[in-house]
Amino acid sequence: MKKLFKHVTDEIKLRLQLFAANTNVTTDTGMATEGIDKEFYKTKLLKFAEPELVFSRFGKKINIPQGTGNTIEFRYMDPLPVITQDLTEGVTPNGRKAVFRKITEELHQIGDWISVSDKLQLEAIDPIVSEITGAQGRQAGKSFDTLVRDVVSAGTNVLYSPNYNAATGVYTENVARATMDATAKISVDTLLNAAAILEGQDAPTIDGEYICVMHPYVACDLEKSPEWQDIQRYVHPEKIYKGEIGSIGNIRVIKNTRAKIWANAASSTLSVYATMIFGQDAYAVTELEGAGLEHIVKPLGAGDDPLNQRASVGWKGFRLAKILIQQYLLRIESTCGTMPTANAN
C-alpha cells in the first residue's frame, strides 16, 4: 500500500509539473528542475530496461569515464602460460612481463522521445508519464542489447551445422553458411562440439558453465531432441536466468528473439540463425548506470511551445560493446525446421 501511495503521489507531482508555467523547464543538461521526482522515473526506466539485457548481461562491465569524448580506451591482460618446469634450489626464475592489450572503441549514443499533448493529459485515465517510461525502458533495453548482439555475432570463431542425409545417416560438414541446406539444424551434438571447442581454447566458464543464446525458433528444434534436459529438472531452479529454457552438458541455454538472423543466406532462400556460446570476459559492455542511460522529461512550455501544448518524455544513453578475446566465444550457424524462412533482424 505504501508503494502504491508513493507511485500515485509521484505521478500527481509530475503531472502538476507538466501543467506548470514555463519557468520550470528542463535544463540544457537534460535534467528536469524541481517538482519532478527524477529518481523515481529513472529507477523505473532502469527497472524495465534491465530485463531486456540478454547479451549485455554476460559481458565484462566497464564504466564510462567522464570527459573522454566519443571514444573509450581500456586494457586487458593476455592469459598467462602453464608452468611445468621445476624451480632450481636457490635460483630465482627469470619471470615474465604481463602483456596488456589496449582497446579503443567508439561510444554509440542512441535515444528516442515521445511528445505528450496537453489535450492527451486531460483525457488520459492512466498515468501518462509512468506508462511511457515503462515502455521506453523496454525500448532502451532492447536497443542497447541489439547493439551488443551485433558486435558479439560478428566474431571470427564460427561453427556451421552439418547437412544430414536421412537416407544414409551421413553428416556432411559445411564451411560456409551458403552451403547449408534445410537439414543443417541445431543439434545436441553441435552444441557439445561448440563447448568442447571453447574448452580446448581455455575459455573460462561463467560459474562453471558456458552461456548459450539462441532464437526461439531454433530452440524449438533443439527441444525435440531426446538428449534435452528441460528447465523443470534443474537442481537449483532459483538460479535460472531470465529466458533460460534448459541445459546440455555444461551449457545453459537462453532463448531470445534478438538472436541474429540472416535472411536468404543458405541454399538461396533459407534463413540462417546465429546461436552464440561464450564464456567469462569474452566481450565488454558499458553499464547502464550513470551516463549509460538518462531519462529526460520536458514540461509543457519548454522550448518552442508558446501555448504550453507539448510536453515530452524521452531517453538517451551511451553504449559500447567490444569482443575482447575471440577464442572465448563461438557462433553456431544453422538453418531451422520450425521457421525455415524469417526476416533478418
C-alpha positions in Angstrom: 0.0 0.0 0.0 2.9 2.4 0.8 4.5 1.7 -2.6 1.2 2.3 -4.3 0.7 5.6 -2.4 4.2 6.7 -3.3 3.6 5.8 -7.0 0.3 7.8 -7.2 1.9 10.7 -5.3 4.9 10.9 -7.6 2.7 10.7 -10.6 0.5 13.6 -9.4 3.6 15.7 -8.7 4.9 15.1 -12.2 1.6 15.8 -13.9 1.2 19.1 -11.9 4.7 20.0 -13.1 3.8 19.3 -16.7 1.0 21.8 -16.5 3.1 24.3 -14.7 4.2 27.6 -16.2 7.3 27.6 -18.4 9.5 28.8 -15.6 10.2 25.2 -14.5 11.7 23.8 -17.7 14.3 21.1 -18.3 17.9 22.4 -18.2 20.4 22.2 -21.0 21.9 19.1 -19.4 18.6 17.2 -19.9 17.7 17.1 -16.2 14.4 18.4 -15.1 14.1 21.1 -12.5 12.5 20.9 -9.1 9.0 19.5 -8.9 9.6 16.2 -10.8 10.8 13.1 -8.9 13.7 12.4 -11.3 15.0 9.4 -9.3 11.6 7.7 -9.3 11.3 7.7 -13.1 15.0 7.0 -13.7 14.6 3.9 -11.4 11.5 2.9 -13.3 13.3 3.3 -16.7 16.2 1.1 -15.5 13.7 -1.4 -14.0 12.1 -2.0 -17.4 15.4 -1.8 -19.3 17.4 -4.3 -17.3 15.3 -7.5 -18.1 15.8 -6.8 -21.8 19.6 -7.1 -21.5 20.4 -10.6 -22.5 23.7 -10.3 -24.5 24.7 -7.3 -22.3 24.1 -9.2 -19.1 27.1 -11.5 -19.6 29.7 -9.1 -20.9 32.5 -7.7 -18.8 31.2 -4.4 -17.4 33.2 -1.2 -17.9 32.4 2.3 -16.8 32.2 5.3 -19.0 34.8 7.8 -17.8 33.7 11.5 -17.8 35.2 13.9 -20.3 36.7 11.2 -22.6 34.8 12.3 -25.7 33.3 9.7 -28.1 35.9 7.0 -27.5 36.9 4.9 -24.6 40.2 3.1 -24.1 40.6 0.1 -21.8 43.0 -2.8 -21.4 43.0 -6.5 -20.7 45.9 -8.9 -19.9 46.8 -11.9 -22.0 46.3 -15.2 -20.3 49.5 -16.5 -18.5 51.1 -19.7 -19.7 51.1 -23.0 -17.8 54.4 -23.6 -15.8 55.7 -27.2 -15.6 59.4 -26.7 -15.0 60.8 -27.3 -11.5 62.3 -24.5 -9.7 66.1 -24.8 -9.1 67.0 -24.6 -5.4 68.4 -21.1 -4.6 67.9 -19.8 -8.1 65.2 -17.2 -8.9 63.5 -17.8 -12.2 63.5 -15.2 -14.9 59.9 -14.4 -14.5 57.9 -12.6 -17.3 56.2 -9.4 -18.1 52.5 -9.0 -18.2 51.2 -8.4 -21.7 48.4 -5.9 -21.8 46.3 -5.3 -24.9 44.9 -1.8 -25.4 41.5 -1.5 -27.0 40.0 1.8 -28.2 36.4 1.8 -29.2 33.8 4.5 -30.2 30.8 5.0 -27.9 27.4 4.9 -29.6 24.8 7.3 -28.4 21.1 6.5 -29.1 17.8 7.7 -27.8 14.1 8.4 -28.5 11.3 10.6 -27.2 7.5 10.9 -27.2 5.5 14.1 -27.4 2.6 14.4 -24.9 0.0 17.0 -25.7 -1.9 19.0 -23.2 -5.2 17.5 -24.6 -4.0 14.0 -24.1 -3.0 14.7 -20.5 -6.6 16.0 -19.8 -8.3 13.0 -21.4 -6.0 10.1 -20.3 -7.1 7.9 -17.5 -3.8 6.0 -16.9 -0.8 7.8 -15.5 0.8 9.0 -18.8 4.4 9.5 -17.9 4.6 6.4 -15.8 3.2 4.3 -18.7 5.5 5.9 -21.3 8.6 5.5 -19.0 7.9 1.7 -18.7 7.6 1.3 -22.5 10.7 3.4 -23.1 12.6 1.4 -20.6 11.9 -1.8 -22.6 12.7 0.1 -25.8 16.1 1.3 -24.4 17.0 -2.2 -23.1 16.2 -3.9 -26.4 18.0 -1.2 -28.4 21.2 -1.3 -26.3 21.1 -5.1 -26.3 20.8 -5.2 -30.1 23.9 -3.1 -30.4 25.8 -5.6 -28.3 24.3 -8.6 -30.2 25.6 -7.2 -33.5 29.1 -6.9 -32.1 29.1 -10.4 -30.5 27.6 -12.0 -33.5 30.4 -10.7 -35.8 33.1 -12.8 -34.1 35.5 -14.8 -36.1 35.1 -18.1 -34.3 32.4 -20.0 -36.2 30.9 -23.5 -36.3 28.5 -24.4 -39.2 25.9 -27.0 -38.5 26.4 -30.0 -40.9 23.9 -31.2 -43.5 22.3 -34.5 -42.8 21.3 -37.2 -45.3 18.5 -39.2 -43.6 18.7 -42.0 -46.2 22.3 -42.8 -45.5 22.7 -41.4 -42.0 25.7 -39.4 -43.1 26.6 -35.8 -42.0 28.3 -33.5 -44.4 30.5 -30.7 -42.9 29.8 -27.1 -44.0 32.5 -24.5 -44.2 30.2 -21.6 -45.1 26.6 -20.6 -44.5 25.7 -20.6 -48.2 26.2 -24.4 -48.5 23.8 -25.3 -45.6 20.5 -26.9 -46.5 17.3 -27.4 -44.7 18.8 -30.4 -42.7 21.5 -28.2 -41.1 19.5 -27.7 -38.0 20.8 -27.2 -34.5 21.5 -30.4 -32.5 22.8 -31.5 -29.1 25.9 -32.8 -30.8 26.7 -29.4 -32.4 26.3 -27.6 -29.0 28.5 -30.1 -27.3 31.1 -29.7 -30.0 30.9 -26.0 -29.6 31.5 -26.3 -25.8 34.4 -28.6 -26.5 36.0 -26.0 -28.8 35.7 -23.3 -26.1 37.2 -25.7 -23.5 40.0 -26.6 -25.9 40.8 -22.9 -26.2 40.8 -22.5 -22.4 37.8 -20.2 -22.4 36.8 -19.7 -18.8 33.3 -20.6 -17.8 30.7 -18.4 -16.1 30.1 -20.0 -12.7 31.2 -23.4 -14.1 29.1 -23.2 -17.3 29.0 -21.7 -20.7 26.1 -19.4 -21.8 24.2 -20.1 -25.0 21.7 -17.6 -26.6 19.6 -18.9 -29.4 16.4 -17.8 -31.2 13.1 -19.3 -30.0 12.6 -20.9 -33.5 16.0 -22.7 -33.1 15.2 -23.6 -29.5 12.0 -25.3 -30.7 14.2 -27.6 -33.0 16.5 -28.3 -30.1 13.8 -29.2 -27.6 12.6 -32.0 -29.8 15.9 -33.8 -29.1 15.8 -36.7 -26.7 19.0 -35.5 -25.1 17.4 -32.3 -24.0 17.2 -31.6 -20.3 14.3 -29.2 -19.6 14.1 -26.5 -17.1 12.0 -28.4 -14.6 14.8 -30.8 -13.9 17.3 -28.2 -12.7 18.7 -28.9 -9.2 18.7 -25.2 -8.3 15.8 -23.6 -10.2 16.2 -20.4 -8.2 19.4 -19.6 -10.2 17.7 -19.7 -13.6 18.4 -16.8 -15.9 15.5 -14.9 -17.4 14.6 -16.7 -20.6 16.6 -19.8 -19.7 15.0 -23.0 -21.0 17.3 -25.7 -20.0 20.9 -27.1 -20.2 23.0 -29.5 -22.1 26.2 -30.7 -20.5 27.9 -27.6 -19.2 25.9 -25.2 -21.4 23.0 -23.2 -20.2 20.6 -22.3 -23.0 18.7 -19.0 -23.1 16.2 -18.2 -25.9 15.7 -14.6 -27.1 14.2 -13.1 -30.2 17.2 -10.8 -30.7 19.5 -13.8 -31.7 20.8 -12.8 -35.1 19.0 -13.9 -38.3 20.3 -13.6 -41.9 17.5 -13.9 -44.5 18.0 -15.8 -47.8 21.5 -16.8 -46.7 21.6 -20.6 -47.2 20.5 -22.5 -50.3 19.3 -19.3 -51.8 16.1 -18.9 -49.8 16.7 -20.4 -46.3 17.3 -18.1 -43.3 20.4 -18.7 -41.2 20.3 -18.4 -37.4 23.1 -17.4 -35.1 23.4 -19.3 -31.8 26.1 -17.7 -29.6 28.0 -19.6 -26.9 30.5 -17.8 -24.7 32.5 -17.8 -21.5 33.7 -15.3 -19.0 35.0 -11.9 -20.2 34.7 -12.8 -23.9 33.5 -9.3 -24.6 33.0 -6.0 -22.8 29.9 -3.7 -22.5 29.2 -0.4 -20.8 27.0 -0.1 -17.8 23.5 1.5 -17.9 24.0 3.3 -14.7 25.3 6.9 -14.7 26.0 8.2 -18.2 24.8 4.9 -19.7 21.1 5.8 -19.6 19.4 9.1 -19.0 15.7 9.8 -18.5 14.5 13.2 -19.8 11.2 14.9 -19.1 10.3 18.3 -20.6 7.2 20.1 -19.1 4.6 22.0 -21.1 6.1 25.2 -22.3 9.7 24.0 -22.7 11.5 25.1 -25.8 9.4 26.4 -28.7 6.0 25.9 -27.2 4.3 29.3 -26.8 0.9 27.9 -25.9 2.0 25.2 -23.4 0.7 22.5 -25.7 3.5 20.0 -25.7 5.4 18.1 -23.1 7.8 15.2 -23.8 9.3 12.1 -22.2 12.5 10.6 -23.6 15.7 8.8 -23.0 19.2 8.7 -24.4 22.4 6.9 -23.5 25.8 5.6 -24.5 26.6 2.0 -25.3 29.8 0.2 -26.2 30.4 -3.4 -27.0 33.8 -5.0 -27.9 35.0 -8.5 -28.3 38.0 -8.9 -26.0 39.1 -12.5 -26.8 37.8 -14.2 -29.9 38.6 -17.7 -28.6 36.2 -17.1 -25.7 33.1 -17.0 -27.8 31.7 -19.1 -30.7 28.9 -18.6 -33.2 27.0 -21.6 -34.4 25.2 -21.0 -37.7 22.2 -23.3 -38.6 19.1 -23.4 -40.6 15.7 -24.0 -38.8 13.0 -26.5 -39.3 10.5 -24.6 -37.2 10.8 -21.5 -39.4 12.9 -22.1 -42.5 12.5 -18.5 -43.7 12.4 -15.5 -41.5 13.1 -11.8 -41.7 16.5 -10.6 -41.0 16.9 -8.7 -37.7 
